[in-house]
Structures are given as structure tokens and as C-alpha cells.
Amino acid sequence: MDRKLLTKGSVLALATGAIVTLAALQGANAADRVRVRGTIDSLDGNTIKVKSRDGKEVTVMLKSGWAVTGVTEASAADIKPGDFVGIANEPTASGVAGAIEVVIFPASMKGTGEGDRPWDSKPNSSMTNATVANTVKSVNGPTLTLTYKGGEKKINIPEGTPVVTFAAATKDDLKPGAAVFITGETSGDGMVSSDRVAVGVNGTVPPM
């Protein structure tokens, strides 16, 4: 990568926006929020037009003081016991959940959005924000034992599963073709308002 991952000292200044976004999404009122996943068509002042994954054009109005944070590729090999991760996952026939995507949180944000709750990546999918208790390697990819307040879950990370973490980004990274993940509110007229944008850097597509 030609960008440095966020250091511990810069996480609070540059990554809090995206982390708060994830925490809000993964909270009890997540169903009341809108998730926009797609690529930027244009940015005009505080208005972003996004071509969503389903081909629709979504207009996002950015609130005063809005922030941007980068999302960059990582690896399942980077995950170790004690790390805090957010993993979208789905049930499998083996009884061990299968990862759909993985976010590795900076150490200073351990505990953000902790828990296991429904998610919209796929039917019957969940989002599990938890601490890695241990990892077991296998031919099917590592299997993590995750612990969170009130529960425990085993999740296998198959080869090819997107794994990301946070990186520095600026508003200059919000250019046509850049992949974004935006959360906010909608008035039902097709317009979305938000105060933060997570943008992929170095060609990364935010998988959240």
C-alpha cells in the first residue's frame, strides 16, 4: 500500500467518523438508518451523487462539519487474539458462522458497538462486534472465537473474504469512481442526509 495505516495517535483525529458510523449502524436503532453503498458519480459542494450497488442514483446531502475516513485492505493474517473486530456473517451447515466481511478496529476503539445483531449483507446475516479470544487455522481459512458481553460466537473466515481496516483520507479522495459507504437519514424522497463518509483508498471497496 502507498498509504500508511493510521497510527494510534492519529486514530481519534482521522478515524472516529467512520467508527462512529459503524457503531450507529450496529446499534439498536440501526433499522431507522439508511445505508448507501456504491460509487461516487459526482461531488458538488456538500452534495454527493452515488450510483448504488443496485444501480440507483442516490443524492446525499452532507451536514455541516461532515467528515471523511479511509477504508483500506487488510488481511485475515493480521487478526490476533485480543483484537476487536466487526464481522458480518451468516449461518452455515457446519454450525460455525461464515464471514461475509471483516473490519479490524484500531486498538483505541475496542468495544465500539459491541454485540451480535441482525445485518443486511445477506438474508439472515448478522453483525458481530467482539474481541478475538483465539484463532484456529484450517484449510478453509481461520476460525475465530469471538467474545462479547453476554455471548460468544465462532466465525470462519473463508479465503477471499474482504478484510479491511481504517486509513487516513481527505475530501480530495471523494472523486468520481471512488467506492463509498455512507449512513444517514432519509425523508422518503430519495434524499439522504449524513455527516460522515467512509471512502475506499488505494482502490479498496468498503465491504460494510
PyMOL CGO cylinders between C-alpha atoms (Angstrom):
from pymol import cmd
from pymol.cgo import CYLINDER

trace = [
    CYLINDER, 0.00, 0.00, 0.00, 1.24, 3.52, -0.66, 0.3, 1, 1, 1, 1, 1, 1,
    CYLINDER, 1.24, 3.52, -0.66, -0.66, 4.97, 2.30, 0.3, 1, 1, 1, 1, 1, 1,
    CYLINDER, -0.66, 4.97, 2.30, 0.25, 4.34, 5.92, 0.3, 1, 1, 1, 1, 1, 1,
    CYLINDER, 0.25, 4.34, 5.92, -2.34, 2.81, 8.19, 0.3, 1, 1, 1, 1, 1, 1,
    CYLINDER, -2.34, 2.81, 8.19, -3.49, 5.08, 10.97, 0.3, 1, 1, 1, 1, 1, 1,
    CYLINDER, -3.49, 5.08, 10.97, -1.16, 5.16, 13.96, 0.3, 1, 1, 1, 1, 1, 1,
    CYLINDER, -1.16, 5.16, 13.96, -2.59, 5.00, 17.44, 0.3, 1, 1, 1, 1, 1, 1,
    CYLINDER, -2.59, 5.00, 17.44, -2.04, 8.70, 17.89, 0.3, 1, 1, 1, 1, 1, 1,
    CYLINDER, -2.04, 8.70, 17.89, -3.94, 9.67, 14.75, 0.3, 1, 1, 1, 1, 1, 1,
    CYLINDER, -3.94, 9.67, 14.75, -6.88, 7.29, 15.07, 0.3, 1, 1, 1, 1, 1, 1,
    CYLINDER, -6.88, 7.29, 15.07, -9.01, 9.66, 17.13, 0.3, 1, 1, 1, 1, 1, 1,
    CYLINDER, -9.01, 9.66, 17.13, -8.45, 12.56, 14.77, 0.3, 1, 1, 1, 1, 1, 1,
    CYLINDER, -8.45, 12.56, 14.77, -8.94, 10.73, 11.48, 0.3, 1, 1, 1, 1, 1, 1,
    CYLINDER, -8.94, 10.73, 11.48, -10.93, 7.54, 12.05, 0.3, 1, 1, 1, 1, 1, 1,
    CYLINDER, -10.93, 7.54, 12.05, -13.54, 8.45, 14.65, 0.3, 1, 1, 1, 1, 1, 1,
    CYLINDER, -13.54, 8.45, 14.65, -16.09, 9.42, 11.99, 0.3, 1, 1, 1, 1, 1, 1,
    CYLINDER, -16.09, 9.42, 11.99, -16.12, 6.03, 10.33, 0.3, 1, 1, 1, 1, 1, 1,
    CYLINDER, -16.12, 6.03, 10.33, -16.02, 4.17, 13.62, 0.3, 1, 1, 1, 1, 1, 1,
    CYLINDER, -16.02, 4.17, 13.62, -18.95, 6.16, 14.99, 0.3, 1, 1, 1, 1, 1, 1,
    CYLINDER, -18.95, 6.16, 14.99, -20.76, 5.41, 11.74, 0.3, 1, 1, 1, 1, 1, 1,
    CYLINDER, -20.76, 5.41, 11.74, -20.33, 1.69, 12.28, 0.3, 1, 1, 1, 1, 1, 1,
    CYLINDER, -20.33, 1.69, 12.28, -21.34, 1.96, 15.92, 0.3, 1, 1, 1, 1, 1, 1,
    CYLINDER, -21.34, 1.96, 15.92, -24.52, 3.81, 14.98, 0.3, 1, 1, 1, 1, 1, 1,
    CYLINDER, -24.52, 3.81, 14.98, -25.38, 1.27, 12.31, 0.3, 1, 1, 1, 1, 1, 1,
    CYLINDER, -25.38, 1.27, 12.31, -24.81, -1.64, 14.61, 0.3, 1, 1, 1, 1, 1, 1,
    CYLINDER, -24.81, -1.64, 14.61, -26.88, -0.18, 17.45, 0.3, 1, 1, 1, 1, 1, 1,
    CYLINDER, -26.88, -0.18, 17.45, -30.42, -0.95, 18.43, 0.3, 1, 1, 1, 1, 1, 1,
    CYLINDER, -30.42, -0.95, 18.43, -31.89, 1.68, 16.09, 0.3, 1, 1, 1, 1, 1, 1,
    CYLINDER, -31.89, 1.68, 16.09, -29.95, 0.56, 13.01, 0.3, 1, 1, 1, 1, 1, 1,
    CYLINDER, -29.95, 0.56, 13.01, -33.19, -0.18, 11.15, 0.3, 1, 1, 1, 1, 1, 1,
    CYLINDER, -33.19, -0.18, 11.15, -34.07, 3.53, 11.30, 0.3, 1, 1, 1, 1, 1, 1,
    CYLINDER, -34.07, 3.53, 11.30, -30.99, 4.48, 9.29, 0.3, 1, 1, 1, 1, 1, 1,
    CYLINDER, -30.99, 4.48, 9.29, -30.16, 4.24, 5.60, 0.3, 1, 1, 1, 1, 1, 1,
    CYLINDER, -30.16, 4.24, 5.60, -27.00, 2.61, 4.28, 0.3, 1, 1, 1, 1, 1, 1,
    CYLINDER, -27.00, 2.61, 4.28, -25.67, 3.78, 0.94, 0.3, 1, 1, 1, 1, 1, 1,
    CYLINDER, -25.67, 3.78, 0.94, -23.12, 1.51, -0.75, 0.3, 1, 1, 1, 1, 1, 1,
    CYLINDER, -23.12, 1.51, -0.75, -21.80, 2.35, -4.19, 0.3, 1, 1, 1, 1, 1, 1,
    CYLINDER, -21.80, 2.35, -4.19, -19.50, 4.62, -6.19, 0.3, 1, 1, 1, 1, 1, 1,
    CYLINDER, -19.50, 4.62, -6.19, -19.39, 8.38, -6.46, 0.3, 1, 1, 1, 1, 1, 1,
    CYLINDER, -19.39, 8.38, -6.46, -20.84, 9.91, -9.61, 0.3, 1, 1, 1, 1, 1, 1,
    CYLINDER, -20.84, 9.91, -9.61, -20.11, 13.49, -8.57, 0.3, 1, 1, 1, 1, 1, 1,
    CYLINDER, -20.11, 13.49, -8.57, -19.38, 15.78, -5.63, 0.3, 1, 1, 1, 1, 1, 1,
    CYLINDER, -19.38, 15.78, -5.63, -20.69, 19.35, -5.79, 0.3, 1, 1, 1, 1, 1, 1,
    CYLINDER, -20.69, 19.35, -5.79, -20.09, 21.31, -2.60, 0.3, 1, 1, 1, 1, 1, 1,
    CYLINDER, -20.09, 21.31, -2.60, -21.86, 19.35, 0.12, 0.3, 1, 1, 1, 1, 1, 1,
    CYLINDER, -21.86, 19.35, 0.12, -23.85, 17.15, -2.25, 0.3, 1, 1, 1, 1, 1, 1,
    CYLINDER, -23.85, 17.15, -2.25, -22.68, 13.71, -3.34, 0.3, 1, 1, 1, 1, 1, 1,
    CYLINDER, -22.68, 13.71, -3.34, -24.41, 11.71, -6.04, 0.3, 1, 1, 1, 1, 1, 1,
    CYLINDER, -24.41, 11.71, -6.04, -23.79, 7.99, -5.64, 0.3, 1, 1, 1, 1, 1, 1,
    CYLINDER, -23.79, 7.99, -5.64, -24.53, 5.13, -8.02, 0.3, 1, 1, 1, 1, 1, 1,
    CYLINDER, -24.53, 5.13, -8.02, -25.65, 2.45, -5.58, 0.3, 1, 1, 1, 1, 1, 1,
    CYLINDER, -25.65, 2.45, -5.58, -24.88, -1.24, -5.92, 0.3, 1, 1, 1, 1, 1, 1,
    CYLINDER, -24.88, -1.24, -5.92, -28.39, -1.87, -7.20, 0.3, 1, 1, 1, 1, 1, 1,
    CYLINDER, -28.39, -1.87, -7.20, -27.94, 0.72, -9.97, 0.3, 1, 1, 1, 1, 1, 1,
    CYLINDER, -27.94, 0.72, -9.97, -30.00, 3.51, -8.40, 0.3, 1, 1, 1, 1, 1, 1,
    CYLINDER, -30.00, 3.51, -8.40, -28.74, 7.08, -8.13, 0.3, 1, 1, 1, 1, 1, 1,
    CYLINDER, -28.74, 7.08, -8.13, -28.78, 8.36, -4.55, 0.3, 1, 1, 1, 1, 1, 1,
    CYLINDER, -28.78, 8.36, -4.55, -28.28, 12.01, -3.61, 0.3, 1, 1, 1, 1, 1, 1,
    CYLINDER, -28.28, 12.01, -3.61, -26.55, 12.51, -0.27, 0.3, 1, 1, 1, 1, 1, 1,
    CYLINDER, -26.55, 12.51, -0.27, -26.64, 15.91, 1.41, 0.3, 1, 1, 1, 1, 1, 1,
    CYLINDER, -26.64, 15.91, 1.41, -23.66, 16.32, 3.74, 0.3, 1, 1, 1, 1, 1, 1,
    CYLINDER, -23.66, 16.32, 3.74, -24.30, 18.10, 7.01, 0.3, 1, 1, 1, 1, 1, 1,
    CYLINDER, -24.30, 18.10, 7.01, -22.20, 20.94, 8.35, 0.3, 1, 1, 1, 1, 1, 1,
    CYLINDER, -22.20, 20.94, 8.35, -18.90, 19.69, 9.74, 0.3, 1, 1, 1, 1, 1, 1,
    CYLINDER, -18.90, 19.69, 9.74, -19.06, 16.38, 7.85, 0.3, 1, 1, 1, 1, 1, 1,
    CYLINDER, -19.06, 16.38, 7.85, -16.04, 14.10, 7.99, 0.3, 1, 1, 1, 1, 1, 1,
    CYLINDER, -16.04, 14.10, 7.99, -14.37, 11.55, 5.73, 0.3, 1, 1, 1, 1, 1, 1,
    CYLINDER, -14.37, 11.55, 5.73, -12.38, 8.45, 6.69, 0.3, 1, 1, 1, 1, 1, 1,
    CYLINDER, -12.38, 8.45, 6.69, -10.49, 5.98, 4.54, 0.3, 1, 1, 1, 1, 1, 1,
    CYLINDER, -10.49, 5.98, 4.54, -11.02, 2.23, 4.34, 0.3, 1, 1, 1, 1, 1, 1,
    CYLINDER, -11.02, 2.23, 4.34, -8.10, 0.13, 3.17, 0.3, 1, 1, 1, 1, 1, 1,
    CYLINDER, -8.10, 0.13, 3.17, -7.37, -3.54, 2.64, 0.3, 1, 1, 1, 1, 1, 1,
    CYLINDER, -7.37, -3.54, 2.64, -6.01, -5.71, 5.44, 0.3, 1, 1, 1, 1, 1, 1,
    CYLINDER, -6.01, -5.71, 5.44, -5.62, -9.46, 5.83, 0.3, 1, 1, 1, 1, 1, 1,
    CYLINDER, -5.62, -9.46, 5.83, -7.06, -12.21, 7.98, 0.3, 1, 1, 1, 1, 1, 1,
    CYLINDER, -7.06, -12.21, 7.98, -3.44, -12.93, 8.90, 0.3, 1, 1, 1, 1, 1, 1,
    CYLINDER, -3.44, -12.93, 8.90, -3.38, -9.53, 10.65, 0.3, 1, 1, 1, 1, 1, 1,
    CYLINDER, -3.38, -9.53, 10.65, -6.01, -10.66, 13.18, 0.3, 1, 1, 1, 1, 1, 1,
    CYLINDER, -6.01, -10.66, 13.18, -4.70, -11.89, 16.52, 0.3, 1, 1, 1, 1, 1, 1,
    CYLINDER, -4.70, -11.89, 16.52, -6.15, -12.71, 19.95, 0.3, 1, 1, 1, 1, 1, 1,
    CYLINDER, -6.15, -12.71, 19.95, -7.17, -9.57, 21.80, 0.3, 1, 1, 1, 1, 1, 1,
    CYLINDER, -7.17, -9.57, 21.80, -8.10, -7.65, 18.65, 0.3, 1, 1, 1, 1, 1, 1,
    CYLINDER, -8.10, -7.65, 18.65, -11.55, -6.10, 18.36, 0.3, 1, 1, 1, 1, 1, 1,
    CYLINDER, -11.55, -6.10, 18.36, -13.32, -6.80, 15.07, 0.3, 1, 1, 1, 1, 1, 1,
    CYLINDER, -13.32, -6.80, 15.07, -16.66, -6.27, 13.37, 0.3, 1, 1, 1, 1, 1, 1,
    CYLINDER, -16.66, -6.27, 13.37, -17.66, -9.23, 11.20, 0.3, 1, 1, 1, 1, 1, 1,
    CYLINDER, -17.66, -9.23, 11.20, -20.74, -9.53, 9.02, 0.3, 1, 1, 1, 1, 1, 1,
    CYLINDER, -20.74, -9.53, 9.02, -21.56, -13.24, 8.97, 0.3, 1, 1, 1, 1, 1, 1,
    CYLINDER, -21.56, -13.24, 8.97, -24.16, -15.81, 8.00, 0.3, 1, 1, 1, 1, 1, 1,
    CYLINDER, -24.16, -15.81, 8.00, -25.19, -19.26, 9.24, 0.3, 1, 1, 1, 1, 1, 1,
    CYLINDER, -25.19, -19.26, 9.24, -23.64, -22.33, 7.58, 0.3, 1, 1, 1, 1, 1, 1,
    CYLINDER, -23.64, -22.33, 7.58, -24.47, -26.03, 7.61, 0.3, 1, 1, 1, 1, 1, 1,
    CYLINDER, -24.47, -26.03, 7.61, -21.43, -26.71, 9.79, 0.3, 1, 1, 1, 1, 1, 1,
    CYLINDER, -21.43, -26.71, 9.79, -22.87, -24.73, 12.67, 0.3, 1, 1, 1, 1, 1, 1,
    CYLINDER, -22.87, -24.73, 12.67, -19.95, -22.29, 12.55, 0.3, 1, 1, 1, 1, 1, 1,
    CYLINDER, -19.95, -22.29, 12.55, -20.91, -18.92, 11.07, 0.3, 1, 1, 1, 1, 1, 1,
    CYLINDER, -20.91, -18.92, 11.07, -19.20, -17.86, 7.84, 0.3, 1, 1, 1, 1, 1, 1,
    CYLINDER, -19.20, -17.86, 7.84, -17.74, -14.36, 7.47, 0.3, 1, 1, 1, 1, 1, 1,
    CYLINDER, -17.74, -14.36, 7.47, -19.05, -12.10, 4.71, 0.3, 1, 1, 1, 1, 1, 1,
    CYLINDER, -19.05, -12.10, 4.71, -16.66, -9.25, 5.52, 0.3, 1, 1, 1, 1, 1, 1,
    CYLINDER, -16.66, -9.25, 5.52, -14.34, -8.24, 8.34, 0.3, 1, 1, 1, 1, 1, 1,
    CYLINDER, -14.34, -8.24, 8.34, -13.43, -4.84, 9.80, 0.3, 1, 1, 1, 1, 1, 1,
    CYLINDER, -13.43, -4.84, 9.80, -10.40, -4.68, 12.12, 0.3, 1, 1, 1, 1, 1, 1,
    CYLINDER, -10.40, -4.68, 12.12, -10.90, -1.84, 14.61, 0.3, 1, 1, 1, 1, 1, 1,
    CYLINDER, -10.90, -1.84, 14.61, -8.00, 0.26, 15.93, 0.3, 1, 1, 1, 1, 1, 1,
    CYLINDER, -8.00, 0.26, 15.93, -6.98, -0.78, 19.45, 0.3, 1, 1, 1, 1, 1, 1,
    CYLINDER, -6.98, -0.78, 19.45, -8.12, 2.53, 20.92, 0.3, 1, 1, 1, 1, 1, 1,
    CYLINDER, -8.12, 2.53, 20.92, -11.71, 1.83, 19.78, 0.3, 1, 1, 1, 1, 1, 1,
    CYLINDER, -11.71, 1.83, 19.78, -12.05, -1.59, 21.35, 0.3, 1, 1, 1, 1, 1, 1,
    CYLINDER, -12.05, -1.59, 21.35, -15.63, -2.14, 22.50, 0.3, 1, 1, 1, 1, 1, 1,
    CYLINDER, -15.63, -2.14, 22.50, -17.29, 0.04, 19.85, 0.3, 1, 1, 1, 1, 1, 1,
    CYLINDER, -17.29, 0.04, 19.85, -20.78, -1.27, 19.06, 0.3, 1, 1, 1, 1, 1, 1,
    CYLINDER, -20.78, -1.27, 19.06, -20.07, -4.50, 20.94, 0.3, 1, 1, 1, 1, 1, 1,
    CYLINDER, -20.07, -4.50, 20.94, -22.60, -7.28, 20.45, 0.3, 1, 1, 1, 1, 1, 1,
    CYLINDER, -22.60, -7.28, 20.45, -24.31, -9.52, 17.90, 0.3, 1, 1, 1, 1, 1, 1,
    CYLINDER, -24.31, -9.52, 17.90, -27.31, -8.31, 15.92, 0.3, 1, 1, 1, 1, 1, 1,
    CYLINDER, -27.31, -8.31, 15.92, -29.11, -8.61, 12.55, 0.3, 1, 1, 1, 1, 1, 1,
    CYLINDER, -29.11, -8.61, 12.55, -27.41, -7.11, 9.50, 0.3, 1, 1, 1, 1, 1, 1,
    CYLINDER, -27.41, -7.11, 9.50, -28.42, -6.58, 5.88, 0.3, 1, 1, 1, 1, 1, 1,
    CYLINDER, -28.42, -6.58, 5.88, -25.46, -8.01, 3.91, 0.3, 1, 1, 1, 1, 1, 1,
    CYLINDER, -25.46, -8.01, 3.91, -27.45, -11.15, 3.09, 0.3, 1, 1, 1, 1, 1, 1,
    CYLINDER, -27.45, -11.15, 3.09, -30.68, -12.77, 4.28, 0.3, 1, 1, 1, 1, 1, 1,
    CYLINDER, -30.68, -12.77, 4.28, -30.32, -13.99, 7.87, 0.3, 1, 1, 1, 1, 1, 1,
    CYLINDER, -30.32, -13.99, 7.87, -26.92, -12.33, 8.23, 0.3, 1, 1, 1, 1, 1, 1,
    CYLINDER, -26.92, -12.33, 8.23, -25.61, -10.82, 11.47, 0.3, 1, 1, 1, 1, 1, 1,
    CYLINDER, -25.61, -10.82, 11.47, -23.05, -8.25, 12.52, 0.3, 1, 1, 1, 1, 1, 1,
    CYLINDER, -23.05, -8.25, 12.52, -20.80, -9.33, 15.38, 0.3, 1, 1, 1, 1, 1, 1,
    CYLINDER, -20.80, -9.33, 15.38, -18.58, -6.73, 17.06, 0.3, 1, 1, 1, 1, 1, 1,
    CYLINDER, -18.58, -6.73, 17.06, -16.43, -8.58, 19.54, 0.3, 1, 1, 1, 1, 1, 1,
    CYLINDER, -16.43, -8.58, 19.54, -12.99, -9.41, 20.90, 0.3, 1, 1, 1, 1, 1, 1,
    CYLINDER, -12.99, -9.41, 20.90, -10.98, -12.24, 19.37, 0.3, 1, 1, 1, 1, 1, 1,
    CYLINDER, -10.98, -12.24, 19.37, -10.44, -14.84, 22.09, 0.3, 1, 1, 1, 1, 1, 1,
    CYLINDER, -10.44, -14.84, 22.09, -8.48, -17.24, 19.89, 0.3, 1, 1, 1, 1, 1, 1,
    CYLINDER, -8.48, -17.24, 19.89, -7.89, -18.26, 16.29, 0.3, 1, 1, 1, 1, 1, 1,
    CYLINDER, -7.89, -18.26, 16.29, -7.58, -21.72, 14.77, 0.3, 1, 1, 1, 1, 1, 1,
    CYLINDER, -7.58, -21.72, 14.77, -6.05, -22.19, 11.33, 0.3, 1, 1, 1, 1, 1, 1,
    CYLINDER, -6.05, -22.19, 11.33, -7.60, -24.60, 8.86, 0.3, 1, 1, 1, 1, 1, 1,
    CYLINDER, -7.60, -24.60, 8.86, -7.68, -25.33, 5.13, 0.3, 1, 1, 1, 1, 1, 1,
    CYLINDER, -7.68, -25.33, 5.13, -10.95, -23.36, 5.00, 0.3, 1, 1, 1, 1, 1, 1,
    CYLINDER, -10.95, -23.36, 5.00, -9.39, -20.23, 6.48, 0.3, 1, 1, 1, 1, 1, 1,
    CYLINDER, -9.39, -20.23, 6.48, -9.03, -19.19, 10.13, 0.3, 1, 1, 1, 1, 1, 1,
    CYLINDER, -9.03, -19.19, 10.13, -11.86, -19.75, 12.57, 0.3, 1, 1, 1, 1, 1, 1,
    CYLINDER, -11.86, -19.75, 12.57, -12.17, -17.11, 15.28, 0.3, 1, 1, 1, 1, 1, 1,
    CYLINDER, -12.17, -17.11, 15.28, -13.78, -17.47, 18.66, 0.3, 1, 1, 1, 1, 1, 1,
    CYLINDER, -13.78, -17.47, 18.66, -15.30, -14.08, 19.45, 0.3, 1, 1, 1, 1, 1, 1,
    CYLINDER, -15.30, -14.08, 19.45, -16.48, -12.95, 22.86, 0.3, 1, 1, 1, 1, 1, 1,
    CYLINDER, -16.48, -12.95, 22.86, -18.78, -10.07, 23.66, 0.3, 1, 1, 1, 1, 1, 1,
    CYLINDER, -18.78, -10.07, 23.66, -20.89, -9.07, 26.65, 0.3, 1, 1, 1, 1, 1, 1,
    CYLINDER, -20.89, -9.07, 26.65, -23.39, -11.85, 27.15, 0.3, 1, 1, 1, 1, 1, 1,
    CYLINDER, -23.39, -11.85, 27.15, -22.19, -14.18, 24.42, 0.3, 1, 1, 1, 1, 1, 1,
    CYLINDER, -22.19, -14.18, 24.42, -19.64, -16.00, 22.31, 0.3, 1, 1, 1, 1, 1, 1,
    CYLINDER, -19.64, -16.00, 22.31, -19.57, -16.90, 18.61, 0.3, 1, 1, 1, 1, 1, 1,
    CYLINDER, -19.57, -16.90, 18.61, -17.32, -18.88, 16.30, 0.3, 1, 1, 1, 1, 1, 1,
    CYLINDER, -17.32, -18.88, 16.30, -16.84, -17.44, 12.81, 0.3, 1, 1, 1, 1, 1, 1,
    CYLINDER, -16.84, -17.44, 12.81, -14.83, -18.93, 9.96, 0.3, 1, 1, 1, 1, 1, 1,
    CYLINDER, -14.83, -18.93, 9.96, -13.16, -16.53, 7.50, 0.3, 1, 1, 1, 1, 1, 1,
    CYLINDER, -13.16, -16.53, 7.50, -13.05, -18.27, 4.10, 0.3, 1, 1, 1, 1, 1, 1,
    CYLINDER, -13.05, -18.27, 4.10, -10.28, -17.39, 1.67, 0.3, 1, 1, 1, 1, 1, 1,
    CYLINDER, -10.28, -17.39, 1.67, -11.25, -14.35, -0.39, 0.3, 1, 1, 1, 1, 1, 1,
    CYLINDER, -11.25, -14.35, -0.39, -13.38, -12.74, 2.32, 0.3, 1, 1, 1, 1, 1, 1,
    CYLINDER, -13.38, -12.74, 2.32, -12.89, -8.93, 2.27, 0.3, 1, 1, 1, 1, 1, 1,
    CYLINDER, -12.89, -8.93, 2.27, -10.88, -7.76, 5.29, 0.3, 1, 1, 1, 1, 1, 1,
    CYLINDER, -10.88, -7.76, 5.29, -10.36, -4.04, 5.88, 0.3, 1, 1, 1, 1, 1, 1,
    CYLINDER, -10.36, -4.04, 5.88, -9.19, -1.53, 8.43, 0.3, 1, 1, 1, 1, 1, 1,
    CYLINDER, -9.19, -1.53, 8.43, -9.07, 2.28, 8.59, 0.3, 1, 1, 1, 1, 1, 1,
    CYLINDER, -9.07, 2.28, 8.59, -6.61, 4.63, 6.90, 0.3, 1, 1, 1, 1, 1, 1,
    CYLINDER, -6.61, 4.63, 6.90, -6.13, 8.37, 6.50, 0.3, 1, 1, 1, 1, 1, 1,
    CYLINDER, -6.13, 8.37, 6.50, -8.27, 10.07, 3.85, 0.3, 1, 1, 1, 1, 1, 1,
    CYLINDER, -8.27, 10.07, 3.85, -9.30, 13.60, 2.88, 0.3, 1, 1, 1, 1, 1, 1,
    CYLINDER, -9.30, 13.60, 2.88, -12.14, 15.16, 0.98, 0.3, 1, 1, 1, 1, 1, 1,
    CYLINDER, -12.14, 15.16, 0.98, -9.90, 15.02, -2.08, 0.3, 1, 1, 1, 1, 1, 1,
    CYLINDER, -9.90, 15.02, -2.08, -10.43, 11.25, -2.06, 0.3, 1, 1, 1, 1, 1, 1,
    CYLINDER, -10.43, 11.25, -2.06, -14.11, 11.77, -2.80, 0.3, 1, 1, 1, 1, 1, 1,
    CYLINDER, -14.11, 11.77, -2.80, -13.81, 11.71, -6.57, 0.3, 1, 1, 1, 1, 1, 1,
    CYLINDER, -13.81, 11.71, -6.57, -15.88, 10.06, -9.32, 0.3, 1, 1, 1, 1, 1, 1,
    CYLINDER, -15.88, 10.06, -9.32, -15.47, 6.31, -9.28, 0.3, 1, 1, 1, 1, 1, 1,
    CYLINDER, -15.47, 6.31, -9.28, -14.40, 6.09, -5.63, 0.3, 1, 1, 1, 1, 1, 1,
    CYLINDER, -14.40, 6.09, -5.63, -16.28, 3.45, -3.63, 0.3, 1, 1, 1, 1, 1, 1,
    CYLINDER, -16.28, 3.45, -3.63, -18.11, 4.71, -0.55, 0.3, 1, 1, 1, 1, 1, 1,
    CYLINDER, -18.11, 4.71, -0.55, -20.14, 3.56, 2.41, 0.3, 1, 1, 1, 1, 1, 1,
    CYLINDER, -20.14, 3.56, 2.41, -22.45, 6.23, 3.82, 0.3, 1, 1, 1, 1, 1, 1,
    CYLINDER, -22.45, 6.23, 3.82, -25.06, 6.08, 6.55, 0.3, 1, 1, 1, 1, 1, 1,
    CYLINDER, -25.06, 6.08, 6.55, -27.69, 8.66, 7.33, 0.3, 1, 1, 1, 1, 1, 1,
    CYLINDER, -27.69, 8.66, 7.33, -31.36, 9.50, 7.43, 0.3, 1, 1, 1, 1, 1, 1,
    CYLINDER, -31.36, 9.50, 7.43, -33.86, 9.84, 4.62, 0.3, 1, 1, 1, 1, 1, 1,
    CYLINDER, -33.86, 9.84, 4.62, -37.07, 11.82, 4.37, 0.3, 1, 1, 1, 1, 1, 1,
    CYLINDER, -37.07, 11.82, 4.37, -38.51, 9.26, 1.96, 0.3, 1, 1, 1, 1, 1, 1,
    CYLINDER, -38.51, 9.26, 1.96, -37.98, 11.42, -1.13, 0.3, 1, 1, 1, 1, 1, 1,
    CYLINDER, -37.98, 11.42, -1.13, -34.83, 9.63, -2.23, 0.3, 1, 1, 1, 1, 1, 1,
    CYLINDER, -34.83, 9.63, -2.23, -32.57, 12.14, -0.50, 0.3, 1, 1, 1, 1, 1, 1,
    CYLINDER, -32.57, 12.14, -0.50, -30.20, 11.07, 2.26, 0.3, 1, 1, 1, 1, 1, 1,
    CYLINDER, -30.20, 11.07, 2.26, -28.51, 13.34, 4.81, 0.3, 1, 1, 1, 1, 1, 1,
    CYLINDER, -28.51, 13.34, 4.81, -25.31, 12.31, 6.56, 0.3, 1, 1, 1, 1, 1, 1,
    CYLINDER, -25.31, 12.31, 6.56, -22.39, 13.77, 8.49, 0.3, 1, 1, 1, 1, 1, 1,
    CYLINDER, -22.39, 13.77, 8.49, -19.70, 11.25, 7.51, 0.3, 1, 1, 1, 1, 1, 1,
    CYLINDER, -19.70, 11.25, 7.51, -18.40, 9.26, 4.56, 0.3, 1, 1, 1, 1, 1, 1,
    CYLINDER, -18.40, 9.26, 4.56, -16.22, 6.15, 4.52, 0.3, 1, 1, 1, 1, 1, 1,
    CYLINDER, -16.22, 6.15, 4.52, -14.30, 6.02, 1.25, 0.3, 1, 1, 1, 1, 1, 1,
    CYLINDER, -14.30, 6.02, 1.25, -12.11, 3.27, -0.14, 0.3, 1, 1, 1, 1, 1, 1,
    CYLINDER, -12.11, 3.27, -0.14, -8.48, 4.24, -0.73, 0.3, 1, 1, 1, 1, 1, 1,
    CYLINDER, -8.48, 4.24, -0.73, -5.96, 2.53, -3.00, 0.3, 1, 1, 1, 1, 1, 1,
    CYLINDER, -5.96, 2.53, -3.00, -8.86, 1.01, -4.93, 0.3, 1, 1, 1, 1, 1, 1,
    CYLINDER, -8.86, 1.01, -4.93, -10.48, -0.59, -1.88, 0.3, 1, 1, 1, 1, 1, 1,
    CYLINDER, -10.48, -0.59, -1.88, -14.24, -1.13, -1.92, 0.3, 1, 1, 1, 1, 1, 1,
    CYLINDER, -14.24, -1.13, -1.92, -15.66, -0.70, 1.60, 0.3, 1, 1, 1, 1, 1, 1,
    CYLINDER, -15.66, -0.70, 1.60, -17.39, -4.06, 2.17, 0.3, 1, 1, 1, 1, 1, 1,
    CYLINDER, -17.39, -4.06, 2.17, -19.55, -2.98, 5.11, 0.3, 1, 1, 1, 1, 1, 1,
]
cmd.load_cgo(trace, "trace")
